[in-house]
Amino acid sequence: MSAPLQPLGDYIVAQAEEAKAKTASGLYLPDNAQEKPKTAVVVAVGKDAKQIKVGDRIVYKSYTNTDVKVGNEDYILVKEEDVLATVK
């Protein structure tokens, strides 16, 4: 998958994963009760990013990202220093 955005420096472009709309017990959650996703799949990395690569699933800080919509797709821009972990 290629992103229509090319990040600069140590920025990362990712697509946030969808919040779960149903609990483990089968109850459906309204939009305002759903937890905001804090995991995303990396679709592009800037040339200065050292530890993150395309395809990684990341956990990132909640309020440090920038939301961008290109066409029908939503992306987030995150600095590499705001990535807390990768998910295996």
N, C-alpha and C positions, 0 to 999 in steps of 0.2 A: 504494500500500500504506500503510495507516495502522497505527501501533503502538499497542498497548494501554497503553503507558507514555508520559507526557508529561514530558520531562526539564526540570529547573529550571536556572536560571542558564546557564552555558556548557557544560552536559553534552550529550552526543550519544547517542542510542540507535541501535544498528546491529545487523545480523545478520552474524556472521562467515561468511566463505566456507568451504566444505568443503575440507579438506586432500586432496591428490591421493592416491589409493590405489594408483596404478599409475605406474611410472616411464616415462620416454620410450622405453625399450627394451622395455617390456611386462611388466616384473616387478611383481608385486603386493607391496605393503608391509604388514606387520602393523601393527595400531593403534599399538603402542608405538614403532615406527620412523618413523611419519609425522611430518612437520613440522607443528607447530601453526600454524594460519592466523594471519596478522598483517594480513590485509586484510578489510574488511567493507563492507557496503552500508548507508548511512545511511537510517534509516526515520523519525527524528524529531530535531529539534534544539531546544534551549532558547532562550529569547528573547534571551539575551546572546551566543549564538554568532554570530560576525561573518563568518567565511570559509567555513564548511561549510554545505551545504544538503541537503535531502532528495534522495536519489537518487545522491549522490556515492559513489564507491568510495574508501575511505580506507586508509592504512597507519598503524597505531598502535603505540605502545610495548607490549611484551609483558606486563609485569607491573603495569600501572597501571589496568587495566580491572576492572569488576565484572560478573560473570556473573549473569544473571537468567533464570529460566524462567517463562513465563506460558503456561498451557495446555500445548500441545505444542510451542511455539516457544521457541527460545533466543535471548536478546538479550544485548548487552554495553552497558555504560554507560561512556563515555570522556569525560574533560574535553577541551575543544577544544585546550588547550595540549599534550595528549599525542598529538595527531594529528600525524604526521610529514609526510604528503604526501597528495595526492589522485591517483588513478590515472585517466588519460584513456582 
